[in-house]
Amino acid sequence: MTRNVVTYRRCSTDVTKQANSLMVQQSIISEFCRRYGYTIVDEFSEYASGRDDTRVEFNRALQYAIDNDCLLVCHRIDRLGRSMSIFSAIGSHLSRLRFCELGDMEPNLMALSVMLAAATQESINTGIRVKTTIAVIKERDPSRRFGNPRIHSTAIPASLKVRQSNAAVFNEHLNSVVCDLRKAGYTTTGAIANRLNDLGILTRSGKLWTYHNLHRVIRR
């Protein structure tokens, strides 16, 4: 008997700086779930600091796991959070957590504490290094400008290209599934949307299908 899981992925910066990170995390998580016989029923992801315990998608993922008696799977512990204060949210739900880097086992409280402490300190150290580096550079060259001056002509178009490519692959796979469902007797877009939701096949952003958002994809 398989057990249902929800997945959570997090990146600290936006898509222009970490265009592939969420995809890599999802690939690792999907393989982990396949290996251990878990069924993914919902997916949550966001771009947010791991030191922010009020992250919307993290708290939604955890609450979903609690309400639906699921496991919550993350790539690594530092993707779940980089603060010791997160224990207030997960402390009584450790049995629901799985981390790909640890294998299929309930995380040990002591080990989890040490690894979260290390992730917290790493985050603090990174912030200190960045601020110190910027301060030193500004002191040496007050006229120095930071950031990519060509971001609108390079980084943003490149990010758009990646997103468009990912969307094309997703849409092609979805249309194949929709074709199979039609052959199985699901003839209306609404019925297909409901069946996709029943099968746990959600939108690219992890949302449920409706007539309208499915129609926009399959009419292409």
Stockholm file with secondary structure:
# STOCKHOLM 1.0

chainA/1-220         MTRNVVTYRRCSTDVTKQANSLMVQQSIISEFCRRYGYTIVDEFSEYASGRDDTRVEFNRALQYAIDNDCLLVCHRIDRLGRSMSIFSAIGSHLSRLRFCELGDMEPNLMALSVMLAAATQESINTGIRVKTTIAVIKERDPSRRFGNPRIHSTAIPASLKVRQSNAAVFNEHLNSVVCDLRKAGYTTTGAIANRLNDLGILTRSGKLWTYHNLHRVIRR
#=GR chainA/1-220 SS CCEEEEEEEEESSCTTTSTTHHHHHHHHHHHHHHHHTEEEEEEEEEECCTTCTTCHHHHHHHHHHHHTTCEEEESSHHHHCSCGGGHHHHTTCGGGEEEGGGBSSCCCHHHHHHHHHHHHHHHHHHHHHHHHHHHHHHHHCTTCCCSCTTTTTTHHHHHHHHHHHHHHHHHHHHHHHHHHHHHTTCCSHHHHHHHHHHTTCCCTTSCCCCHHHHHHHHTC
#=GC SS_cons         CCEEEEEEEEESSCTTTSTTHHHHHHHHHHHHHHHHTEEEEEEEEEECCTTCTTCHHHHHHHHHHHHTTCEEEESSHHHHCSCGGGHHHHTTCGGGEEEGGGBSSCCCHHHHHHHHHHHHHHHHHHHHHHHHHHHHHHHHCTTCCCSCTTTTTTHHHHHHHHHHHHHHHHHHHHHHHHHHHHHTTCCSHHHHHHHHHHTTCCCTTSCCCCHHHHHHHHTC
//
